[in-house]
């Protein structure tokens, strides 16, 4: 598997299928747990048909974290290669200021972390995304 990063708009927007949101609250990383897993993941999800990728990020952030007040900004686009399959997404950075209740969702827990834990849902991808955020010294 190979993860690559691109400048914004370098990848055709039609190819972007995922929005992943590096989220921080009170200088801590916000991670979520899916109801069918015991592992942690960076909030994000799949783009719906006809949806702009930036709207995907907003929707997924709200659905998965319950964030009600936040500042969200795109960082870069990325690709994940698995054999002959390539998928594309956009990585966002988010400062969360306030949370509401989680609505009906596949997410059952939101937790704050100092850093990425060992028990990640996507351990071959998520550390690279977090590293890219840090490398670009992203501020919102």
Phi and psi restraints in degrees (value plus and minus 20) as a CYANA .aco file:
   2 UNK   PHI    -156.1  -116.1
   2 UNK   PSI     112.2   152.2
   3 UNK   PHI    -129.9   -89.9
   3 UNK   PSI     107.9   147.9
   4 UNK   PHI    -144.4  -104.4
   4 UNK   PSI     134.3   174.3
   5 UNK   PHI    -141.4  -101.4
   5 UNK   PSI     127.9   167.9
   6 UNK   PHI    -156.0  -116.0
   6 UNK   PSI     135.3   175.3
   7 UNK   PHI     -88.4   -48.4
   7 UNK   PSI     135.0   175.0
   8 UNK   PHI     -76.7   -36.7
   8 UNK   PSI     121.8   161.8
   9 UNK   PHI      52.1    92.1
   9 UNK   PSI     -20.5    19.5
  10 UNK   PHI     -92.7   -52.7
  10 UNK   PSI     -49.9    -9.9
  11 UNK   PHI    -120.1   -80.1
  11 UNK   PSI     116.9   156.9
  12 UNK   PHI     -75.3   -35.3
  12 UNK   PSI     107.2   147.2
  13 UNK   PHI     -79.1   -39.1
  13 UNK   PSI     -46.1    -6.1
  14 UNK   PHI     -86.1   -46.1
  14 UNK   PSI     -43.9    -3.9
  15 UNK   PHI    -100.8   -60.8
  15 UNK   PSI     -38.1     1.9
  16 UNK   PHI     -94.2   -54.2
  16 UNK   PSI      92.5   132.5
  17 UNK   PHI    -126.9   -86.9
  17 UNK   PSI     -36.8     3.2
  18 UNK   PHI    -150.0  -110.0
  18 UNK   PSI     127.0   167.0
  19 UNK   PHI    -141.2  -101.2
  19 UNK   PSI     106.9   146.9
  20 UNK   PHI    -141.6  -101.6
  20 UNK   PSI     112.0   152.0
  21 UNK   PHI    -139.1   -99.1
  21 UNK   PSI      84.9   124.9
  22 UNK   PHI     -89.4   -49.4
  22 UNK   PSI      86.7   126.7
  23 UNK   PHI    -132.5   -92.5
  23 UNK   PSI     118.1   158.1
  24 UNK   PHI    -150.0  -110.0
  24 UNK   PSI     118.4   158.4
  25 UNK   PHI    -154.5  -114.5
  25 UNK   PSI     103.9   143.9
  26 UNK   PHI      33.4    73.4
  26 UNK   PSI      24.1    64.1
  27 UNK   PHI      43.9    83.9
  27 UNK   PSI      -1.6    38.4
  28 UNK   PHI    -139.8   -99.8
  28 UNK   PSI     127.5   167.5
  29 UNK   PHI     -94.0   -54.0
  29 UNK   PSI     112.5   152.5
  30 UNK   PHI    -118.0   -78.0
  30 UNK   PSI      97.4   137.4
  31 UNK   PHI    -142.0  -102.0
  31 UNK   PSI     137.7   177.7
  32 UNK   PHI    -146.4  -106.4
  32 UNK   PSI     138.1   178.1
  33 UNK   PHI    -143.8  -103.8
  33 UNK   PSI     106.3   146.3
  34 UNK   PHI     -94.4   -54.4
  34 UNK   PSI     126.4   166.4
  35 UNK   PHI     -82.8   -42.8
  35 UNK   PSI     -41.7    -1.7
  36 UNK   PHI    -118.1   -78.1
  36 UNK   PSI     -13.8    26.2
  37 UNK   PHI    -155.0  -115.0
  37 UNK   PSI     142.8   182.8
  38 UNK   PHI    -128.6   -88.6
  38 UNK   PSI     -14.5    25.5
  39 UNK   PHI    -121.5   -81.5
  39 UNK   PSI     148.4   188.4
  40 UNK   PHI    -129.5   -89.5
  40 UNK   PSI     130.7   170.7
  41 UNK   PHI    -166.1  -126.1
  41 UNK   PSI     137.0   177.0
  42 UNK   PHI     -92.0   -52.0
  42 UNK   PSI     115.1   155.1
  43 UNK   PHI     -76.8   -36.8
  43 UNK   PSI     125.6   165.6
  44 UNK   PHI     141.1   181.1
  44 UNK   PSI     159.4   199.4
  45 UNK   PHI     157.3   197.3
  45 UNK   PSI    -191.1  -151.1
  46 UNK   PHI    -104.3   -64.3
  46 UNK   PSI     120.8   160.8
  47 UNK   PHI     -91.9   -51.9
  47 UNK   PSI     115.1   155.1
  48 UNK   PHI    -106.1   -66.1
  48 UNK   PSI     135.0   175.0
  49 UNK   PHI     -77.7   -37.7
  49 UNK   PSI     110.4   150.4
  50 UNK   PHI      59.7    99.7
  50 UNK   PSI     -19.0    21.0
  51 UNK   PHI    -111.1   -71.1
  51 UNK   PSI     117.8   157.8
  52 UNK   PHI     -91.8   -51.8
  52 UNK   PSI     123.6   163.6
  53 UNK   PHI     -81.8   -41.8
  53 UNK   PSI     -52.7   -12.7
  54 UNK   PHI     -86.4   -46.4
  54 UNK   PSI     -54.3   -14.3
  55 UNK   PHI     -90.9   -50.9
  55 UNK   PSI     -53.8   -13.8
  56 UNK   PHI     -78.9   -38.9
  56 UNK   PSI     -65.4   -25.4
  57 UNK   PHI     -81.0   -41.0
  57 UNK   PSI     -65.4   -25.4
  58 UNK   PHI     -81.9   -41.9
  58 UNK   PSI     -67.2   -27.2
  59 UNK   PHI     -82.2   -42.2
  59 UNK   PSI     -68.4   -28.4
  60 UNK   PHI     -84.5   -44.5
  60 UNK   PSI     -60.3   -20.3
  61 UNK   PHI     -79.0   -39.0
  61 UNK   PSI     -68.8   -28.8
  62 UNK   PHI     -84.9   -44.9
  62 UNK   PSI     -66.3   -26.3
  63 UNK   PHI     -83.6   -43.6
  63 UNK   PSI     -61.5   -21.5
  64 UNK   PHI    -109.1   -69.1
  64 UNK   PSI     -45.4    -5.4
  65 UNK   PHI    -134.7   -94.7
  65 UNK   PSI     -39.9     0.1
  66 UNK   PHI      59.5    99.5
  66 UNK   PSI     -10.1    29.9
  67 UNK   PHI     -77.4   -37.4
  67 UNK   PSI     112.2   152.2
  68 UNK   PHI    -135.0   -95.0
  68 UNK   PSI     -49.1    -9.1
  69 UNK   PHI    -147.8  -107.8
  69 UNK   PSI     103.1   143.1
  70 UNK   PHI    -183.5  -143.5
  70 UNK   PSI     145.5   185.5
  71 UNK   PHI    -144.2  -104.2
  71 UNK   PSI     103.9   143.9
  72 UNK   PHI    -143.9  -103.9
  72 UNK   PSI     115.0   155.0
  73 UNK   PHI    -164.3  -124.3
  73 UNK   PSI     119.4   159.4
  74 UNK   PHI     -91.2   -51.2
  74 UNK   PSI     125.9   165.9
  75 UNK   PHI    -128.3   -88.3
  75 UNK   PSI     -76.4   -36.4
  76 UNK   PHI    -186.1  -146.1
  76 UNK   PSI     151.7   191.7
  77 UNK   PHI    -121.1   -81.1
  77 UNK   PSI     140.4   180.4
  78 UNK   PHI    -166.6  -126.6
  78 UNK   PSI     143.0   183.0
  79 UNK   PHI    -152.6  -112.6
  79 UNK   PSI     131.1   171.1
  80 UNK   PHI    -144.0  -104.0
  80 UNK   PSI      99.1   139.1
  81 UNK   PHI    -123.1   -83.1
  81 UNK   PSI     106.5   146.5
  82 UNK   PHI    -148.2  -108.2
  82 UNK   PSI      82.5   122.5
  83 UNK   PHI      41.2    81.2
  83 UNK   PSI    -143.0  -103.0
  84 UNK   PHI    -113.4   -73.4
  84 UNK   PSI     -18.8    21.2
  85 UNK   PHI    -116.0   -76.0
  85 UNK   PSI     113.9   153.9
  86 UNK   PHI    -149.0  -109.0
  86 UNK   PSI     110.0   150.0
  87 UNK   PHI    -141.0  -101.0
  87 UNK   PSI     130.9   170.9
  88 UNK   PHI    -142.7  -102.7
  88 UNK   PSI     128.3   168.3
  89 UNK   PHI    -170.7  -130.7
  89 UNK   PSI     156.3   196.3
  90 UNK   PHI    -140.5  -100.5
  90 UNK   PSI     115.6   155.6
  91 UNK   PHI    -119.3   -79.3
  91 UNK   PSI     112.9   152.9
  92 UNK   PHI    -140.6  -100.6
  92 UNK   PSI     139.1   179.1
  93 UNK   PHI    -138.6   -98.6
  93 UNK   PSI     121.5   161.5
  94 UNK   PHI    -164.0  -124.0
  94 UNK   PSI     112.9   152.9
  95 UNK   PHI    -125.0   -85.0
  95 UNK   PSI      97.0   137.0
  96 UNK   PHI    -114.8   -74.8
  96 UNK   PSI     113.3   153.3
  97 UNK   PHI    -127.4   -87.4
  97 UNK   PSI     -45.2    -5.2
  98 UNK   PHI    -175.3  -135.3
  98 UNK   PSI     125.5   165.5
  99 UNK   PHI    -135.7   -95.7
  99 UNK   PSI     126.3   166.3
 100 UNK   PHI    -130.2   -90.2
 100 UNK   PSI    -181.8  -141.8
 101 UNK   PHI     -98.3   -58.3
 101 UNK   PSI     127.5   167.5
 102 UNK   PHI     -93.7   -53.7
 102 UNK   PSI     112.0   152.0
 103 UNK   PHI    -101.9   -61.9
 103 UNK   PSI    -189.0  -149.0
 104 UNK   PHI     -83.4   -43.4
 104 UNK   PSI      99.5   139.5
 105 UNK   PHI    -180.8  -140.8
 105 UNK   PSI     147.5   187.5
 106 UNK   PHI     -98.5   -58.5
 106 UNK   PSI     -28.6    11.4
 107 UNK   PHI    -109.9   -69.9
 107 UNK   PSI     108.9   148.9
 108 UNK   PHI    -133.1   -93.1
 108 UNK   PSI     -30.3     9.7
 109 UNK   PHI    -172.5  -132.5
 109 UNK   PSI     119.4   159.4
 110 UNK   PHI    -141.6  -101.6
 110 UNK   PSI     111.1   151.1
 111 UNK   PHI    -159.2  -119.2
 111 UNK   PSI     130.4   170.4
 112 UNK   PHI    -116.5   -76.5
 112 UNK   PSI     118.6   158.6
 113 UNK   PHI    -151.4  -111.4
 113 UNK   PSI     129.6   169.6
 114 UNK   PHI     -90.5   -50.5
 114 UNK   PSI     -56.8   -16.8
 115 UNK   PHI    -173.9  -133.9
 115 UNK   PSI     154.6   194.6
 116 UNK   PHI     -81.7   -41.7
 116 UNK   PSI     112.3   152.3
 117 UNK   PHI     -98.3   -58.3
 117 UNK   PSI     151.0   191.0
 118 UNK   PHI     -94.4   -54.4
 118 UNK   PSI     -49.6    -9.6
 119 UNK   PHI    -111.7   -71.7
 119 UNK   PSI      53.5    93.5
 120 UNK   PHI    -115.1   -75.1
 120 UNK   PSI     127.5   167.5
 121 UNK   PHI     -88.0   -48.0
 121 UNK   PSI     -59.0   -19.0
 122 UNK   PHI    -144.5  -104.5
 122 UNK   PSI      51.3    91.3
 123 UNK   PHI     -87.3   -47.3
 123 UNK   PSI     -36.6     3.4
 124 UNK   PHI    -107.1   -67.1
 124 UNK   PSI     -27.2    12.8
 125 UNK   PHI    -142.7  -102.7
 125 UNK   PSI     -70.5   -30.5
 126 UNK   PHI     -78.6   -38.6
 126 UNK   PSI     -59.8   -19.8
 127 UNK   PHI     -81.2   -41.2
 127 UNK   PSI     -54.7   -14.7
 128 UNK   PHI     -87.4   -47.4
 128 UNK   PSI     -58.9   -18.9
 129 UNK   PHI     -84.5   -44.5
 129 UNK   PSI     -65.9   -25.9
 130 UNK   PHI     -82.5   -42.5
 130 UNK   PSI     -61.9   -21.9
 131 UNK   PHI     -81.7   -41.7
 131 UNK   PSI     -59.7   -19.7
 132 UNK   PHI     -84.7   -44.7
 132 UNK   PSI     -60.3   -20.3
 133 UNK   PHI     -78.7   -38.7
 133 UNK   PSI     -68.2   -28.2
 134 UNK   PHI     -86.1   -46.1
 134 UNK   PSI     -59.9   -19.9
 135 UNK   PHI     -82.9   -42.9
 135 UNK   PSI     -58.5   -18.5
 136 UNK   PHI    -103.6   -63.6
 136 UNK   PSI     -20.9    19.1
 137 UNK   PHI      27.8    67.8
 137 UNK   PSI      29.5    69.5
 138 UNK   PHI     -88.0   -48.0
 138 UNK   PSI     106.3   146.3
 139 UNK   PHI    -140.7  -100.7
 139 UNK   PSI     131.2   171.2
